[in-house]
Amino acid sequence: MIIVNTPNIPGRDYEVITLVKGNTVQTKHIGRDIAAGFKTIVGGEIKGYTEMLTEAREIAISRMVEEASKVGADAIINMRFATSQVMEGASEIIAYGTAIKFK
């Protein structure tokens, strides 16, 4: 599956199929919270959170690609991420874009 964050793929003719998306909700782990609390005192990257968000983005992309495959897409254009806090300590990451079929 080709995935681009541009509004088109130069030199390719295609038809738009539909919007596709994939999401996941991740919560904080108490051990990560404690480590993050200490890190705020000394500063620097909170690697546990970085890893958690990287994994969440990968899951969201995978689910978006799965949805695109189900509708027969060859590619996803204009792909974006969005995030929101669902509740205290839990965030959603969504990957979305436009599924297309090459002519």
C-alpha positions, 0 to 999 in steps of 0.5 A: 500500500502506497501512503503519502501525505500529499493531496495527489500522486504526480503522474498517476491517474486514479479514482477516489474511493473513500475516507479511511481511518484507523485508531487506537486508544492508549493509556498510561502505565503506572510505571511510566507515570512514575518515571515521567514524574522523575523526568520532569524534575531533571528534564529530557525525553520521556522514552517510555511515552515516546515508545508508547506513541510510536507504537500507537501511530503504527497500530493506527496506520495498520488499521487504516491500511486494513480498511483501505485494503477492504475497499480495494484501494491501491494507495492512501493520499493526504494521510494525516494523524490526529490525537485527542484526550479521551479521558484522564490518562488516555489518548486516542491517535487516529490515522486517516486519509483518502483511499484511491484506486489507480486507473 
